[in-house]
Amino acid sequence: MATRRPIELTPEQLALSEARKAKKLKLSENPPAPEPATNLILSRPWISLNSDPEPGRIKVHTWNMLAQCLVRRELFPTSDCLKAGQRLPMLHAELLAQDSDILCLQEVDNLEKLLPPLQSKYTTHYTAGPGKKHGCMILFKKDGFEKQSERLVQYDQEEIRDEGSDAFRRGLSFKTRNIASIVALKNRSKSGPEGVIVGTTHAFWHPKYTYERCRQVGIFKREVGKFATEHHLEHWPCVIAGGIDSIFQVQSPVLTRFLDFNFGPDDPAYSLLMSEPLTKEQRERLEASRVVHVSIDPTVPPTTSGPVGDDEDQAVDPDRVITNARRATPSDGLLTDDELVALFALGKPLKSAYDEGLAHPRASASDIRTFGDRVSCEPDMKGSNEPEYTSFTFFWKTVLDYIFVSQPTVITGLLAPHRAEHLGRGLPLKGICGSDHISLSAELSFSNKGQASLD
């Protein structure tokens, strides 16, 4: 029997074969992002605020994803998708649905399962506080941006004064291990800004620690400005997104009343960010929270039999009161109201994408309910046009999430918030949303032409 001679490939055929092998290898290493399964989540319309087709717009998305390590059945008694396997496809669908250029995410964990469908399209930048099981992440399109520089802000270590003891310079009321993440993204496109500075944070959650939350948000704003100055990027626009987050965790599954803490647009941190004067009630809340926790001063005698957690994954006081703390003294260095105002004055002036966008006539005509429709406040109060809710569960319903942009950025479009009647008795819910928070998305323009068309 004659031996079959091996087929000899031409140079062109060999080159084609090698190209196919390289393509298969690349696909195996970077699988294409799946098309979002829109039936897994409730779709939302896009609100167009400017029809000008001028290029260079950037779509920014923010979302508190509800870290899997924080999920407890007693916290979400009406939810039907609390297991990781149920939530993960819904999380991916939400992240991919808007084809956003930049995503700012909070409460991110399970990275080994979360990232694979995103890595072919996005570069990821993940940071977490010391010992935290979840963190913040910024994603940006690979073909749109490249990271030029970065900074991690650890609130516990940041100083607010230039003199005195370590404690006095920091002015801490509670060691929280919370952080902020800042990156400078250089625009690969010839249209739009040269680059953009993006920051995201997850501020201290405890409802009663108003001062500490304000301290953290003020430091965040200051550090974004310092970051721009140090890298000679003052001409780049800034986008900071995330949540002035507060959450009530219950130790007992037996709790039937609805809770709304309203730590949102009426919070002192929001007013300070918007350069609004503090109200009498806000000043009283700040003063009541000027305490020093045992995590700062170990000599503080305990006032509760159980441990007070410094993170969402630990048991906390169910009565939502300050425990294991003493009143602050001048030597502790906590900022006064006037000093807080001065801290927030550092960095570029900011505005809220949703507060400004939903106030626009073309947005208000869409019959979207806002925070001002739900809470009695002056119609011209900054924050009254934020979404009605951004966190919606059986036990707590409030506004916690925002997209803030530097002036004179123009908001050209918004992702419509979910309507409360679509959210059942509380998120997460199958076919609606895989988190207890609602994602927000804004399309931004940085051109003078766009500014003129909205003024």
N, C-alpha and C positions, 0 to 999 in steps of 0.2 A: 504494500500500500504506500503510495507516494506521500511524502511529508509536505503539508501545506506550507507554502512560504508565507512568512509574516507580511502583513500589508505595510507598505512603506508610505508614511504620510508626507505630503508636500510641506515645505516651510510654511505656506499659508494655512494649511490644515493644522499644523502643530501650533501655530500662533493662536488660531481660533480655539483649539482645545485648551490651551493654557489660560486664555481669557475666560472661558467658561468655568474652569476650575477656580480661578481667582474670584469670579462673581459669586459662585456658590459659597466659597469661604467667607467672603464679605457678608453675605446674607446670613450665614450661620452665626457670625459674630455680632452683627447688627440687624436683627430681624426687623422687617418693616412694621411700623406702627399699625395696629389694626384699626379698621374703620369703627368709629364709635357706634355701639349698639344703642340707638336712640330709644328703643323700647324699654331699656333698663332704667331710665330716668325720665322725669317729666320735662319735656322740652319747653323752652321759654322764648318769646319773641325778642328780636333785637330792636331797640329804639334808636332810630336815626335822628340825630340832632343837627346834622349838616350834610347836605347832598353834594357839596363840592368834591369833585373826583380827584382833587390834588393828591399826589402820592406822598409817601413818607409818614403815614399814620402808623401808630403802634397800638396793638391791642394787649392790654394788661389784665390779668386774671388774679384774683386772690380768693383763698379758701382755707378755712380751718377744717381739716379732714377728719377729725375725731380719731385720735390715735387708738389703735386696737388695744393697746395696753391699758387704756382708760375705760374701756367698755365694761359696764356692769349692768346686769339685768335689772337690779333694783332702781337704777337711774333712768332706764328707758323701758318701763313696763308695757308700753303700747307698741313698741317697735317689733318688726317681724324680720329684721335682717341684721342681727348683731354679730353673727359669726363671720370670721375673716373671709371664708370662701364665698359667702353671700355678698359681702360688701365690696370686695376687691373689683369684680367686674363693673359695679356701679361707680366706683371711684375712678376707674379708667375711663368709663364713658363720659363722666363729668369733665375730667381733665382734657379730653381730646375733642369734646363737642364744639368748642368755640374756635379751635385752631388758633389759640392765642400765641402772640410773639413772646410774651414773658409771663411766667406764673410765679406768684408768691404764695407759698403754702406754709401752714402752721399745723402743729400736732402731727408730724410725719413720722411714721415708724414702718416696720416690715419692708425695709428698702429692697431686700433681695427679691421680693414678690411685686412690689410696686413699680420698680424702675424698668424692667425689661421691655415692656411695650412702649416706653417713652424714649428710650435711649437712641433710637435711630433718628429721631427728629430733634431732641433737646439735649443740651448740655446741662448738667445738674450741679448745684452748689449747695451742700448740706452742712448745717451746723447745729450743735446742741449744747445745752448747759452742762456743767460738770455733773456726772452721774445721772443725767436725765435719760429716760427711755424713749423720748420722742424729741423732735427738734423742728427747726425751720428750714425750708428749702426754697431756693430760687432756681427756676428752670428758664432757659432761653433758647430760641431756635438756633441751631448750629449754622444754618445758612444766613442768619440775620445778624448775629452778634458774636463777638469774642470777648472774653473776660480780660480786662486790662489790669484791674487791681481789686482788692477785697479787704474787708475788715470785720472782725468779730468783736462785738461789744458785750462785755460781761457786766451787767448792771451792779452786781455786788462789789466789783472792783473799781468802778468808775468814781472819780472824785468830782465834787461840786464846789469845792473851795480850794484855795491855794495855800492855806496855812492851818496850823493847829495840829492836833493829834490825828492819827489815821482815822479814828471814828468821826472826828469833827469834820475832816476833809470830805468824807464820803456822805455823811448825813443819812445813813441807812436807818430804816425802822424795822426791817425784816430781811434776813438773808433768803433769797428766793431762787437763786441759780438761773434766773431768766436771762435771756440774751437777745440781741438784735444782730442781724446779718446785713451787711452792706456790700454791694459790688458795683464796679464801674464797667459798663458794657459798651464797647466800641461798635458802632453801627457799620456793618459791612456794605450796606447799600449806599448809593450816591444820593439818594433822596432822604429827606427827614434830617433829624439832628445828627451831629457828628457822633454823639453817644448819649447815653442816659445813665444816671445814677439811680440804682434801685435798692431799696431797703425793705426788710420785713421783720416783724417782731411778734412776740406773744407775751404781752405784759402780764404782771402778776394778777392772779384770778380772784383773790379773796375780796368779797364785796365791801368789807369794812375798812380795808387798807387803802383808802382813797389817796392819802399822801404818797405812799410808796409807789402806787400806780402812776401818779403824776410825776414823781421824781424820775421814774423809768422812761416815760414818754418824752419828758423834757430832755433827758440825756440823749435819747434816740435822735430827736430833732437836731440837737447841738452837734452830735457826732456825724450826722450826714453832712452838715455844713463844714465841719472841720475836715472831713474826708475829701470834700470837693476842693477846699482850699489847699490842702497839703499836696494834692495830686494835680493842681493847676487846672481844675475842671469846673471852675465857677460858672462857665458859660453853658455847661451841660444842664438840661432839665433834670429834675428830681421826681421820683415816684416812690412813695413809701406806702406800704400796704400791710394789713394785718388786723389785729384786734386789740382793743383795750378790753381784755377779756376777763370776765368774772363768771364764776359758775358755783352753784350750790350743790354739794354732794351730800347725799343722805346716808346715814348709817343704818336706817331702818327702811325696809321696803314699804312700810305702811305710811303713806303720805298721800293724801288725796287732793289737797288744795293746790291751785295753780299759783305760781310765784313769778313775779316780774320785778326784777331789781332796778330796771331802768338805768343801768350803768352804761349809758350810751351817749347820745347827743346832748343830754343834760348833765353829763359828768364834768367835773372841773377840768379834767385832762382835755376833753374835746374843746371846751371854751378857750382854754389856754392855747391850744394848737391853732385855733381860728382867730387868735388875738382879740377875743371877746372879753369884756370885763366879767369878773367873778360875781355871782349873785350872793346875797346874804346866806341863802341856804347852802350854796356850794362852799362858802368860807366856813360855815359851821361844820360841814362834813369833813373838810380838811383838818380843822382844829381837833375834832374828835378822834381823828386817825393819827395824830402826831404822838405816837407811842414808840417805845423801844421793846421789841420782842425778845424772848429768851434766846433766840438764835443769835442775837447781837450781844446781849448782856446775860451771861450764864447765871448771874446772881439773882435774876428775877425769880421770885417764888412762883411755883405752879398754881394756876387757878382752876384747873380741871383735872379730873382723875385720869383721863385718857390723853394720848399724844395728839398734838396739833400738827397736822401735816403741812409741809411747805410746798407741796405739789399736788396736782389733781389726782394722782394715783394713791393718795394716802387718806386715811380717815380724818375728817375735820369736824369742827364744832357744828352740830346741827342747828343751833339757835342763831347762827350767823352773827356772833358777837366776837369782839376782840378778847382773847384770852392769853394767859401766859405772857403778859406785857405790863410795862409800867409807863407812866406819863413821861414824856421826853423833857429833858432839862436843857438849858442853853448850851451846856458843854457837849451835848450829843450832836449838835450841828445841823439839826433838821431845818430845812428852808422855811422861811416865813412866806406868807402869800406874796409879798412884794418881790422876794427873791425868786420865787417860782415864776412870776411874770417875767423877770429879767432872764431867767434860764430859757424860757420858751421863746424869748425874743431873738435868740441866737439862731443863725441859719436863715434860709430863704423863707419868705412868706408862703403859706400853703393854703390850698382850698380843697374841698372835698368834691370828688368827681360826681358822686351821686347827689349830694346836697345841691350842687349847682345844676347838674344835668336834669334832675327831676323837677326843678323849679322852672325849667324852660317851658314855654307854652306848648311846644310840640310834644313834650313829654307829659305834661299835666293833662293834655287832651286824651291820653290813653287810659285814663281812669285808674291810675295806680295809687293805692293808698300809701301814705307816708307816715313817718314817726309823728309828725305834727297832727295828722288826722286822728291818731290813737291817743296821744298825750296832750293834755291842755297846755299850750304854750303860745307865745306870741308868733304870729305868722311870719314875721321877718327875723325870727331867731335863727342864728346859724345852727344847722342840724335838723331843723323842722322838716326838711325835704329828704332826709335819709329814708331808706326803705322802712316800711312798717315793722318788719322783723328781719333779722339775719340769723338768729338762733331760735329754734322752735322745737321744744320738747314737751313732754307731758308735765314736767315740773317747773320749767323756766322758759319764758318767751321774752325776748328782748332784742336790742340792736347792739352788736358788738364788733362789727367788721366794717372796714372802710378802705377806700383808695384815696389817698391824699396826693396832690400834685403841686409842683411849684408854679408860681405865676410866671408868665402869662399863658400856660398850657391851655389849650382849647379842648373841651370834651365834645367829641363829634358823634359819639354813640354810646349806648349803655345796654347791657343785658338786663331785661326786665326782671325785677325780683319776683319770687313766687308769691302768689296770693295766699293769704292765711287759710282760706277755705279749701285750698288744694292740699294742705299739709296734714290733714287728718287730726288725730289726737296727739301727734308728736313724732318728730323725726328721730332716727332714720326709718324710712319706709320703702318697701319694694316698689319699683316703678316710679318713685318720686325722687328720693335723694339718699345717698349712702352715708351721709354725715348728719350730725345734729345742727350744723351750720349750713347756710345757703351761700353758694359761691357768688361772687360779684365780678363783673367784667366791664371794662371801659375802653373805648377806642379814643386815642389821644392824638392831637395834632399840635405841632410846635411852630406853625407858620404864622406870620403876621396876617396873611391873607385870611386864614381861617378865623383868626381873632376878630377881624373886622366884620365878618359875615354874621357873627353871633351878637355883636354889640348893638 
